[in-house]
Amino acid sequence: MQFFLGILLGIIVAALAWKARALDRGGAIAAALTGGLIFGLGGLPWAALLLTFFISSSLLSRLFKGRKRDLSEKFEKGSQRDWGQVLANGGLGALLAILHALLPGETWPWAAFAGAMAAVNADTWATELGVLNPRPPRLITTWQPTERGASGAVSLLGSLAAAGGATLVGIFAAVTSAGANSTGLLLACIIGGTAGAFFDSVLGATVQAIYWCPACEKETERHPEHICGAQTRQIRGWRWLDNDWVNVIASLTGALVCALVYARLAG
């Protein structure tokens, strides 16, 4: 019964998000699939973490949408999530939910899921709030000043936002973990989520595919066309490593670090 209720809840949440224009049509279908598996196989604790990420990140995207409009040319995609973004942020969670159902006696899939959600929430909060930092950010690899919204850019506000996003997920993970080491899980989420967000920045500054718009004379993640309509050309990084794949790696990093830290603290 829980599984079918979870599938139904996933469809309802995805439909509401599509109606609110937080997801496009493909994103809504992907969200219904991943959300249904997480809700149906994980139950209330897993649903709470996924909803914490989705609701908080969507609210931040809408709240500061106007102030970030001038930076939209930097980012590969807008605030309306497509199927790639949904799978990048929730695909690992769905796989861990399946493992949780297949390995009911193991606690590491739950800790890894909490870490993955902490990482994607930390990264999203850092992106949404970091661009509002009053001072220009710095590139995480060289510490040289760079443009707001640039891949690999970090700032004080963005770093604090990342820690806050990871902490929020950690709080809900701790509260819903009946019988588990809740304090240890909270700490593991903060460490894992923050680690995932910072590794995201490292990838963005080094191997993520970055392009150049000759018309605007600016770097961008957008390809093959910039927001102005001009054709962009790659200037660094691996062509296959777009922002969605960076998010996948960041969530995997958060999951691994959180599971390892939690195992250490719980043991």
Legacy VTK file of the C-alpha trace (Angstrom):
# vtk DataFile Version 3.0
C-alpha trace
ASCII
DATASET POLYDATA
POINTS 267 float
0.000 0.000 0.000
2.822 2.415 0.875
4.352 1.946 -2.564
1.178 2.842 -4.437
0.487 5.795 -2.147
4.033 6.967 -2.770
3.601 6.755 -6.538
0.370 8.716 -6.250
2.028 11.353 -4.076
4.899 11.645 -6.557
2.453 12.262 -9.400
0.516 14.847 -7.380
3.647 16.768 -6.339
5.012 16.698 -9.906
1.699 17.922 -11.311
1.529 20.786 -8.809
5.137 21.752 -9.574
4.407 21.713 -13.310
1.329 23.876 -12.799
3.407 26.302 -10.735
5.994 26.334 -13.572
8.747 25.039 -11.310
9.080 22.123 -13.768
8.569 21.833 -17.499
6.643 18.880 -18.941
9.669 16.580 -19.161
10.766 17.616 -15.684
7.330 16.809 -14.293
7.403 13.308 -15.782
10.898 12.677 -14.389
9.857 14.084 -11.002
6.805 11.819 -10.873
9.044 8.799 -11.553
11.878 9.625 -9.140
9.582 11.093 -6.502
7.229 8.137 -6.695
10.066 5.674 -6.144
11.508 7.688 -3.249
8.117 8.242 -1.592
6.884 4.705 -2.225
10.017 2.778 -1.240
11.420 5.108 1.407
8.299 6.300 3.174
7.861 9.502 5.162
11.526 10.143 6.151
12.716 9.924 2.550
9.776 12.001 1.305
10.534 14.692 3.884
14.108 15.147 2.640
13.173 15.219 -1.032
10.405 17.759 -0.391
12.738 19.850 1.776
15.154 20.137 -1.138
12.552 20.736 -3.816
10.405 23.251 -1.934
13.252 25.297 -0.443
15.252 25.465 -3.687
12.184 26.328 -5.767
11.214 29.103 -3.354
14.707 30.592 -3.496
14.685 30.454 -7.309
11.434 32.382 -7.418
12.229 34.769 -4.586
15.400 36.144 -6.174
14.514 35.573 -9.810
14.325 39.295 -10.597
17.667 40.124 -9.006
19.401 37.337 -10.936
17.869 38.140 -14.326
21.045 39.843 -15.549
23.016 36.669 -14.850
20.761 34.303 -16.793
23.171 34.391 -19.733
25.746 32.607 -17.559
23.681 29.567 -16.648
22.933 26.651 -18.932
19.266 26.539 -17.893
16.650 28.729 -16.263
14.728 28.355 -13.020
12.168 25.979 -14.590
13.731 22.529 -14.160
13.758 20.033 -17.030
14.089 16.234 -16.917
17.886 16.401 -16.944
18.004 18.604 -13.871
15.449 16.437 -12.070
17.388 13.243 -12.725
20.687 14.948 -11.861
19.318 15.975 -8.468
17.010 13.062 -7.714
18.185 10.110 -9.801
20.724 8.928 -7.243
18.090 9.236 -4.529
15.746 6.973 -6.481
18.502 4.356 -6.866
19.248 4.514 -3.149
15.540 4.078 -2.382
15.575 0.884 -4.428
18.649 -0.328 -2.518
16.896 0.563 0.738
13.984 -1.686 -0.243
16.306 -4.525 -1.305
18.520 -4.223 1.802
16.083 -3.492 4.638
18.617 -4.181 7.387
21.231 -1.738 6.100
21.408 1.874 7.290
23.934 3.189 4.771
21.417 3.738 1.916
19.471 6.129 4.192
22.625 7.993 5.234
23.786 8.175 1.624
20.382 9.496 0.543
20.473 12.151 3.247
23.952 13.171 2.083
22.872 13.337 -1.555
19.906 15.567 -0.705
22.105 17.714 1.534
24.599 18.164 -1.319
22.073 19.159 -3.985
20.316 21.470 -1.544
23.622 23.050 -0.493
24.652 23.544 -4.121
21.313 25.074 -5.085
21.284 27.437 -2.110
24.872 28.469 -2.877
23.968 29.201 -6.505
20.767 31.083 -5.717
22.171 33.184 -2.866
25.844 33.368 -3.753
25.222 35.694 -6.705
23.756 38.209 -4.239
27.070 38.559 -2.394
27.962 42.303 -2.233
31.564 41.664 -3.286
32.704 39.871 -6.458
33.303 36.141 -5.935
36.618 34.353 -6.329
37.523 31.311 -8.377
37.863 28.370 -6.000
41.034 27.029 -7.669
43.109 30.223 -7.974
41.307 32.568 -5.575
41.361 35.252 -8.279
38.333 37.593 -8.515
35.832 36.475 -11.149
32.372 37.384 -12.449
29.186 36.689 -10.517
27.562 33.485 -11.700
30.797 32.110 -13.178
31.315 28.355 -12.881
33.636 27.640 -9.971
32.991 30.968 -8.261
32.698 31.034 -4.464
31.851 33.774 -1.990
31.208 34.205 1.716
27.442 34.419 1.248
27.434 31.438 -1.104
29.499 29.350 1.307
27.216 30.200 4.218
24.202 29.401 2.029
25.692 26.006 1.155
26.178 25.192 4.819
22.640 26.375 5.561
21.119 24.232 2.804
22.974 21.156 4.025
22.003 21.872 7.623
18.303 22.165 6.781
18.299 18.727 5.183
20.333 17.384 8.097
17.785 18.671 10.600
14.925 16.908 8.840
17.035 13.751 8.492
17.794 13.808 12.216
14.178 14.454 13.208
12.793 11.624 11.037
15.482 9.065 11.980
13.726 7.152 14.739
16.152 5.068 16.725
19.198 6.265 14.799
22.124 8.446 15.865
20.340 11.668 14.962
23.124 13.997 16.078
25.670 12.018 14.093
23.435 12.062 11.026
22.968 15.832 11.294
26.714 16.381 11.454
27.332 13.913 8.616
24.790 15.740 6.423
26.431 19.101 7.066
29.887 17.732 6.218
28.746 15.666 3.245
26.413 18.295 1.809
28.984 21.070 2.073
31.681 18.826 0.593
29.437 18.028 -2.371
28.702 21.715 -3.012
32.369 22.715 -2.884
33.377 19.813 -5.148
30.738 21.093 -7.574
32.623 24.416 -7.618
35.958 22.671 -8.174
34.540 20.815 -11.175
33.028 24.045 -12.489
36.385 25.777 -12.323
38.370 22.962 -13.931
36.703 20.335 -16.131
33.093 21.447 -16.682
32.441 22.424 -20.305
32.522 26.230 -20.589
31.817 28.191 -23.753
32.503 31.670 -25.162
29.982 33.988 -26.791
31.810 36.102 -29.418
28.934 38.576 -29.648
28.660 39.312 -25.908
32.344 38.516 -25.234
31.415 36.521 -22.139
31.865 33.019 -20.772
28.739 30.894 -20.471
27.484 27.360 -19.868
25.041 27.722 -22.756
25.609 25.745 -25.961
25.172 25.679 -28.924
23.560 29.136 -28.708
23.968 31.912 -26.184
20.962 33.779 -24.827
21.613 36.470 -27.463
21.315 33.883 -30.261
24.991 33.792 -31.201
26.809 30.473 -31.636
29.092 29.641 -28.703
32.438 27.837 -28.872
34.040 25.668 -26.208
37.038 27.216 -24.454
37.734 24.707 -21.674
36.565 21.555 -19.925
35.231 18.218 -21.112
32.439 18.562 -23.653
30.285 15.843 -22.071
30.537 17.327 -18.556
27.682 19.802 -18.511
26.029 21.251 -15.404
23.674 18.287 -15.017
26.578 15.818 -14.824
28.378 18.113 -12.388
25.280 17.970 -10.177
25.248 14.170 -10.400
28.868 14.005 -9.247
28.200 16.522 -6.473
25.266 14.489 -5.162
27.347 11.303 -5.312
30.122 13.051 -3.376
27.658 14.171 -0.725
26.230 10.659 -0.467
29.634 8.989 -0.068
31.008 11.509 2.435
27.837 11.509 4.530
27.625 7.701 4.615
31.295 7.382 5.601
31.119 10.085 8.286
27.887 8.646 9.677
29.356 5.138 9.775
32.366 6.500 11.634
30.267 8.416 14.172
27.726 5.635 14.636
30.381 2.995 15.019
LINES 1 268
267 0 1 2 3 4 5 6 7 8 9 10 11 12 13 14 15 16 17 18 19 20 21 22 23 24 25 26 27 28 29 30 31 32 33 34 35 36 37 38 39 40 41 42 43 44 45 46 47 48 49 50 51 52 53 54 55 56 57 58 59 60 61 62 63 64 65 66 67 68 69 70 71 72 73 74 75 76 77 78 79 80 81 82 83 84 85 86 87 88 89 90 91 92 93 94 95 96 97 98 99 100 101 102 103 104 105 106 107 108 109 110 111 112 113 114 115 116 117 118 119 120 121 122 123 124 125 126 127 128 129 130 131 132 133 134 135 136 137 138 139 140 141 142 143 144 145 146 147 148 149 150 151 152 153 154 155 156 157 158 159 160 161 162 163 164 165 166 167 168 169 170 171 172 173 174 175 176 177 178 179 180 181 182 183 184 185 186 187 188 189 190 191 192 193 194 195 196 197 198 199 200 201 202 203 204 205 206 207 208 209 210 211 212 213 214 215 216 217 218 219 220 221 222 223 224 225 226 227 228 229 230 231 232 233 234 235 236 237 238 239 240 241 242 243 244 245 246 247 248 249 250 251 252 253 254 255 256 257 258 259 260 261 262 263 264 265 266
